[in-house]
Amino acid sequence: MGSWNSSALEIAYQVLGWAAFASWSISFYPQVILNFRRKSVVGLNFDFLLLNLTKHSSYLIYNASLFFSPLVQRQYHEKYGFGEMIPVAANDVAFSIHAVLLTICTLFQVFIYERGSQKVSRTCIAITCTVWVSAAVCFFIALPNHSWLWLVSVFNTIQVIMTVIKYIPQAVMNFGRKSTVGWSIGNILLDLLGGVTNYSQMVMQSLDQGSWVNFYGNIGKTMLSLVSIFFDLLFIFQHYVLYPLKKEKVSTKVDSESTDPLLTSVDGSQAV
């Protein structure tokens, strides 16, 4: 898997990696806690949740395969060089497992808490079905030649695509409602910290190895950081600048927000 040239950079890499893991992992809890306190998921986009589950499930498959499978690791080294380190760390796998579990937990809240007339859009359902059917097709394509690195890279590509599009329904809904009520800013602030530290971790490895192959050899991780940072900044702008939160009593009953006609998805159907 390669070795470190600088013990200082190796320590920095590990610290930054686990800092990203902690930030990203904790970032799931503010939304869960907010939903619990409100006994409502109004304001949280269901399209975002379903796309997020697809994203993290795909990312888990990629991380676990590259981290645990000697066969996938060998194919990676054959492609990028045996001197290169595997660009997936233990914290990446741990984060993926935790992310899938917490996303499922949040989806469970959708079924038990007030959601008004909100539902998943037809567009999101179509995207999700297309993704998993395509993944199944790719499995049978990879099977004859045992192209497992190519197959896990497909899941990596899926998670990159989901990272790019998953935030869009929530951002559009916030713009439409002129509000971020129901969408936890704590989630966003921690996600931003995770993105910055994760990107910094990759820089530490590249500086030590004198090679930037871990950026283009693991484009998914690179995109995960950059795209997440972009949307985090957008949500922060929405929350603090465009629609600053007014002090208002949180109700556990259906309010006018739950029947707001602006709570629609991009395709015009009820988005959440």
Order of alpha helices (4+ residues) and beta strands (2+ residues): alpha-alpha-alpha-alpha-alpha-alpha-alpha-alpha-alpha-alpha
